[in-house]
C-alpha cells in the first residue's frame, strides 16, 4: 500500500484495526497510508497532498465521521 507524507495540525489519537493505539502529534510529519492521509487532510487534522480528487459529496461523507471529545480543558475537532 502506498504511503504519503502529511504534517499533522491537530493531534490525532486512535486505534488500529488490530487494537493497538496510535498518537500523531500536532506539528510533526508522518508517513501514512494514502487513504488514511486523505481522510486526515479532508477532516482538517493534517495538511498534505490528496492522492486523488474527491467530490464534494465524498468529502462531506468523510467529514461526517468526525468524533469530537468535549470536556474541561479539551479542544479538538
C-alpha contacts under 8 A as a table, 3 or more apart, distances in Angstrom:
res1	aa1	res2	aa2	distance
1	X	33	X	6.62
1	X	34	X	7.84
2	X	33	X	5.91
2	X	34	X	6.02
3	X	31	X	5.98
3	X	32	X	5.12
3	X	33	X	4.29
3	X	34	X	5.14
4	X	31	X	5.34
4	X	32	X	5.64
4	X	33	X	6.28
4	X	34	X	5.58
4	X	37	X	6.81
5	X	29	X	6.73
5	X	30	X	5.57
5	X	31	X	4.43
5	X	32	X	6.50
5	X	37	X	7.74
5	X	48	X	6.80
6	X	29	X	5.60
6	X	30	X	5.53
6	X	31	X	6.45
6	X	32	X	7.52
6	X	37	X	6.70
6	X	46	X	6.21
6	X	47	X	5.73
6	X	48	X	4.87
6	X	49	X	7.70
7	X	26	X	7.65
7	X	27	X	6.34
7	X	28	X	5.66
7	X	29	X	4.35
7	X	30	X	6.45
7	X	46	X	5.40
7	X	47	X	5.36
7	X	48	X	6.56
8	X	11	X	6.59
8	X	12	X	7.88
8	X	24	X	6.99
8	X	25	X	6.58
8	X	26	X	4.81
8	X	27	X	5.54
8	X	28	X	5.77
8	X	29	X	6.35
8	X	30	X	7.58
8	X	45	X	6.00
8	X	46	X	4.13
8	X	47	X	6.51
9	X	26	X	4.75
9	X	27	X	5.71
9	X	44	X	7.69
9	X	45	X	5.42
9	X	46	X	4.89
9	X	47	X	7.01
10	X	25	X	7.27
10	X	26	X	4.87
10	X	27	X	7.84
10	X	44	X	7.89
10	X	45	X	4.93
10	X	46	X	6.76
10	X	76	X	7.27
11	X	23	X	7.26
11	X	24	X	5.56
11	X	25	X	4.60
11	X	26	X	4.47
11	X	45	X	7.30
12	X	23	X	5.73
12	X	24	X	5.01
12	X	25	X	6.61
12	X	26	X	7.68
12	X	45	X	7.29
13	X	21	X	7.38
13	X	22	X	5.77
13	X	23	X	4.56
13	X	24	X	6.44
14	X	21	X	5.64
14	X	22	X	5.41
14	X	23	X	6.66
15	X	18	X	7.82
15	X	19	X	5.74
15	X	20	X	5.53
15	X	21	X	4.23
15	X	22	X	5.91
16	X	19	X	5.32
16	X	20	X	5.39
16	X	21	X	6.16
16	X	22	X	7.24
17	X	20	X	7.48
24	X	28	X	7.56
24	X	30	X	7.79
25	X	28	X	5.83
32	X	36	X	6.59
32	X	37	X	5.91
33	X	36	X	5.41
33	X	37	X	6.06
34	X	37	X	4.98
34	X	38	X	6.06
34	X	50	X	7.82
34	X	51	X	6.25
35	X	38	X	5.16
35	X	39	X	6.29
35	X	51	X	7.71
36	X	39	X	4.99
36	X	40	X	6.22
37	X	40	X	5.17
37	X	41	X	6.13
37	X	46	X	7.90
37	X	48	X	7.93
37	X	50	X	7.44
38	X	41	X	5.13
38	X	42	X	6.03
38	X	49	X	7.85
38	X	50	X	5.34
38	X	51	X	6.69
39	X	42	X	5.26
39	X	43	X	6.07
39	X	62	X	6.66
40	X	43	X	5.18
40	X	44	X	6.19
40	X	45	X	5.05
40	X	46	X	5.53
41	X	44	X	5.11
41	X	45	X	5.83
41	X	46	X	4.75
41	X	47	X	5.41
41	X	48	X	6.61
41	X	49	X	8.00
41	X	50	X	7.34
42	X	45	X	7.66
42	X	59	X	6.51
42	X	62	X	7.29
42	X	63	X	6.94
43	X	46	X	7.85
43	X	62	X	7.15
43	X	63	X	5.38
43	X	66	X	7.15
44	X	47	X	7.33
50	X	53	X	7.08
54	X	58	X	5.93
54	X	59	X	6.35
55	X	58	X	5.15
55	X	59	X	6.31
56	X	59	X	5.10
56	X	60	X	6.11
57	X	60	X	5.06
57	X	61	X	6.19
58	X	61	X	5.12
58	X	62	X	6.27
59	X	62	X	5.11
59	X	63	X	6.07
60	X	63	X	5.06
60	X	64	X	6.01
61	X	64	X	5.05
61	X	65	X	7.20
62	X	65	X	5.87
62	X	66	X	7.81
63	X	66	X	5.68
66	X	77	X	7.14
67	X	77	X	7.01
68	X	76	X	6.44
68	X	77	X	5.19
69	X	74	X	7.31
69	X	75	X	7.94
69	X	76	X	6.90
69	X	77	X	7.66
70	X	74	X	5.88
70	X	75	X	7.19
70	X	76	X	7.88
71	X	74	X	5.33
